[in-house]
Amino acid sequence: MPKYILQENSKDNILKRISSLDPSKKWTISIDLYKSNRSLDQNARLWKLHALAAQHTGYSAQDVHDISLARHFGTRRLGSIIIPLKRSSELSAAEFSEYMTQTEAFYATQLGVFLDE
């Protein structure tokens, strides 16, 4: 079943779709508050920063990304493997912005790494 984002101009289409459902069947309909995901520009900026931190530390950009996620969100164990509790792809735009701000501050103060604008 498709997902819809309820906006002023989509309300009628959503109501039509619901009313067209076969009433002899059971349907699950869930409504959640919409949150926009991080943008591609936000993600590109983060990976530029990770690339600089990787050059500075000798780790790969993926390694510093995982370390950054673990530092910010905490970790869980899967046997001998340590996994960050959250991935950046799961964050809303607002959550990603906060994560980015803290990551930039950490890299600047602890590693002397920052993006030139």
N, C-alpha and C positions, 0 to 999 in steps of 0.2 A: 504494500500500500504506500502511496506517495506521502511525503511529508509536506506540510504547508506551513508557511509563516503567516500568521494572522496579522494583517495590516488593514487599514481602512478600505483599500481597493480590492482586497482579496476575500473579505468576509462573505460576500454573496456566493462566490465560487465554492468556498469551504462548506457553507450551509447546503448548497445544492449537492455537493459530493456526499455529505452525510445523509441527506434525505434520499439519495439514490441507492443507498446500501440495501441489500436484500434483508427485509425484516425477519425472514424465517431462519436466518443465521445469527450467531452470536458474534459481536464485533468488540474489539478492544480499541478504545479511543483514549489517548492520553494527551494532556495539555501541560506544557512546561513553559516557563518563562524563557524567552529567547535570549541568548547571549551570543554576540558575534565572536568568532574565533580570531586568533591573531592574524594579522595581515601578512602577505608575502613580503612586503617591505620590512616589517618588524622582524620577520624570520631571517631575511637576508642580512640585516644589520647585526643580529645576534651572531650569525656565523662568521661575519667579518671580524667581529670582536674575538670570537673563539679562535680564529685563524691567527690573529696577532698574539693571543695568549699562548697558543701552541708553539709559535716560533720562539717566544720568550722562554718557555719552560722545557721545550724538547718533547713534550707529549704531542699526540695527534689532536686535531681539532675535535674529533669525536670523544677522545678521552677527557679533554677539558670541559666539553659539554656535559658529559656524564658526571664529572666531579662537581660542576656548577649546579646541576640539578640535585645531586645528593646533598650538597651544602645547603641549598635553599629549601628543599622539601623533605629531607630526611631519606632514610633507606629502609629496605627490608631484605632479608636473606632468603635465597632460594638455594638451599644446600650450601655450597661454598661460594656462591656467587652473590654479590651485593648489588641490589637494583634500586635506583631512585624511586621514590614513592609516586612521583608524577613525571610525565614527559611534557615537554614544552608544546607539543602539538595538541595537548588536551586543554590548554589554557584559553580562557576568553581573552579578548583584546585587552581588557582592563587588567586581568591577572598577569598577562604577558608583559604589559607595560611595567608593572610593579617588579616582576622578576628581572626584567631588563635593567631597570634603574639600579636595583641592588647588585646585579652582576657587574654592571659598569663601574659602580662605586668600589666593589671588591677588587676588580682587576686594576683599577687606577691606584687605589691605596696600597694594595698588597704586592702588585706586580709592576706598577708603573706603566701599565698598558692601557691605552685609551684610543678612541677613534678620533682622528682629525676630521673636522667637518669642513 
